[in-house]
Amino acid sequence: MQFFSCAPCHVTCNRGDIFEIAAASCHCGGDSIVTAPFEATEEERARAHDLGKLRNELQSLAGQSKSERVDFVDSTRSRHRDLSLSRAASEGQEDPTPLANADTEDSNEESPYVLRRSDAGSRLDLLAPISEKQVGKRWTLALSRAINKLSCSRCLRCSLVDCDRDKVIKEVIFGDYLSTDGLTVDAENWFQEVQHERFVESGVNTPRSSPSKRSAAKILSTLLEDANLPHRLEPCAHLERPLSEYWINSSHNSYLQGNQLTSTSSAHALASLLRNGCRVIELDVYDGSKYGMQGPCVLHGGTATTAVSLCACLEAIKEAAFENSACPVIITLENYLSPDGQRRCASLLLDVLGDSLYVPPPQIFEWPPPGELLKRFLLRDKSWHSEDASPKSNAASPCPRAARVPELHRLISIGNVKFRSFKECQLWQGCTSSSFSETKLLQLIAKSGLQAMRSYTAVHLARIYPAGYRVDSSNYDPQDGWEAGCQMVALNGQKSIFFHPHAAWLNAGRFRGNGGCGFVPKPSHMMSDEEPQPKKLSITVLGGDGWEAFRDFDLLGPPDSYVCVEIAGASADRRLEKTSVYTARVKTGPKAQPVWKQSFEFAISDAALAVVMLVAWDQDVDFDDLLGQYAFPLADLKPGWRRVPLLSSSGELQEGNPALICRFELQ
């Protein structure tokens, strides 16, 4: 293969690929370009072969008329900046006059690459990355965009699928139910056998020659509607069981807005958690006089966190508690108040919460159901001294001593007692509650077994909280607590600056069940010796929709997208699968939407405990960026083809409403 060079301009190029571009950018206008005195090496032949793919993308530019090209070259000579980066650097020359702004529509675009002039004796130096220089000419920008696409297609870590997306999606979704011309679908049978639901006439009717034929395009549009979620949306129900038979959406140090050491305490943080479905909040209460405040205050003791008044917290709780759910709210106090402070705390609870505060009977032998406590507040605090919580012998035990002043003690509906052993808790009278750190829970399960913890939580309430070393507000895996039957698996509601909130995504998926009310019934087999029925779950990740929302994720082009499919729940069921990486050629339009067409199968031993989570990522060299996530309980699965919305890291809808197109089958 022959190469051509221009000695005055120090350009070396191949005629078949970019000779015209080099001539247009030369100071001599291409008049001095001659055959180079060397032959191409094997490496250069490989590069030239790749550059041949650019010809189709440059045809519109290379096909300009001679007069237009001459005008373009003349303007280029007068306004084009010298791009001899390597030559100018080697000779110690200063850069010529800065490049004027181009008048074309592409003048505001900034290219990371530029065709670089090099010494006459060197081979073709194709591209040089530059960050401090801007290229403003249409020829160079067009070449840069084409090179960017070529570089993406040559990247070995990408799985680039070049296909007719609409055709592939229709063929995969409708299969044998699609007509030979691809325009109609046997809708009645398809809905019944694939979607497992009745065929609804409204919204998909078209003039038809056959009673069951419908437009494939219209049915496909209904599948991509926001309402086609992968799980059922049913109103809150099943609230007639005791409190101990529910998982309850819970938070830890709910008043903090950031890390556990130096962040701000705020009543707004409490309101935000309650509006997002949290039903158990925690307040660390101290005497305000120690912190320059009137009355009790709330803060994380022993740290540099700020303080907020208890009154402001209670007012925020009352205002936001029942906006999105009528289920009861449990206020758990970590109480460091003096006796006088406890009396002032009791007075504030009654004054602010009023009749909404549930005042329990003197002795509780069975937990009330949440259905009887709608729009009520329950106070959880230490009620009895731990040494008096149970009798030490078969003899009649003395009356236990209250751990709080009478004014506050009578308001405590969930009494907290220090847990010592499973044997001792069998002697406890009535219903109690205990708190366990995440490490203590794992130790108990390892020592006594999972069934011992499930038997305990069938009667008593258990609250799990993060370990003390999680000062960055990161979270533990909530699956172990749920599997053990723990009702209140409390997570940090604040966002860690170091980790993605994977645990918060799982928690949101768990409590999308039962209408999102914050109370999800535990499966009956967790309170008995029954064995759950094993299932087989099949998930097909077909593609994405609305990927224009991610067009700016990468500097050089569309994101390199892949999807993680995760099953959470019983320890035997936990598993993670990944799709291949898809890189699109464009940022918008049909060809920007990824197509994976990959299926995964999962063996599920306990479907009632399982949570399905799908997370889309953008693969990068250093660390992958989150595109979106969504989780939901497997017990509420709607089989068939569904649209899985991709929420932001904080669980909010994203601009452009991106989603995944997936099929779910549970057998």
Sequence and secondary structure as in RCSB ss.txt:
>XXXX:A:sequence
MQFFSCAPCHVTCNRGDIFEIAAASCHCGGDSIVTAPFEATEEERARAHDLGKLRNELQSLAGQSKSERVDFVDS
TRSRHRDLSLSRAASEGQEDPTPLANADTEDSNEESPYVLRRSDAGSRLDLLAPISEKQVGKRWTLALSRAINKL
SCSRCLRCSLVDCDRDKVIKEVIFGDYLSTDGLTVDAENWFQEVQHERFVESGVNTPRSSPSKRSAAKILSTLLE
DANLPHRLEPCAHLERPLSEYWINSSHNSYLQGNQLTSTSSAHALASLLRNGCRVIELDVYDGSKYGMQGPCVLH
GGTATTAVSLCACLEAIKEAAFENSACPVIITLENYLSPDGQRRCASLLLDVLGDSLYVPPPQIFEWPPPGELLK
RFLLRDKSWHSEDASPKSNAASPCPRAARVPELHRLISIGNVKFRSFKECQLWQGCTSSSFSETKLLQLIAKSGL
QAMRSYTAVHLARIYPAGYRVDSSNYDPQDGWEAGCQMVALNGQKSIFFHPHAAWLNAGRFRGNGGCGFVPKPSH
MMSDEEPQPKKLSITVLGGDGWEAFRDFDLLGPPDSYVCVEIAGASADRRLEKTSVYTARVKTGPKAQPVWKQSF
EFAISDAALAVVMLVAWDQDVDFDDLLGQYAFPLADLKPGWRRVPLLSSSGELQEGNPALICRFELQ
>XXXX:A:secstr
 EEEEETTTTEEE HHHHHHHHHHHSTTTTTTEEEEEEE  HHHHHHHHHHGGGHHHHHHHHT  HHHHHHHHHH
HHHH     HHHHHHHT    S      STTTT   SEEE    TTS    EEE SS     HHHHHHHHHHHHH
HHHH TT     S HHHHHHHHHHGGGB TTSSEEEHHHHIIIII S    TTT    SSTTEEEHHHHHHHHTS
TT  SB    S    S GGGEEEEEEESTTBSS TTT  B HHHHHHHHHTT  EEEEEEE GGGGT SS EE  
TTSS   EEHHHHHHHHHHHTTSS  S EEEEEEE   HHHHHHHHHHHHHHHGGGB    S  SS   GGGSTT
 EEEEEE B GGGSS SSSS      BSS HHHHTTEEEEE     HHHHTT  S  EEEEEHHHHHHHHHHH H
HHHHHHHTTSEEEEE  TT TT     THHHHHTT SEEEEE S  SSS  HHHHHHHHHTTSGGGSSEEE  GG
GGSS     EEEEEEEEEEE GGGGTTSSSSSS EEEEEEEEESSTTT EEEE   EE SSSSSGGGS EEEEEE
EEEES TTT EEEEEEEE  SSS EEEEEEEEEGGGB  EEEEEE B TTS   TT  EEEEEEEE 
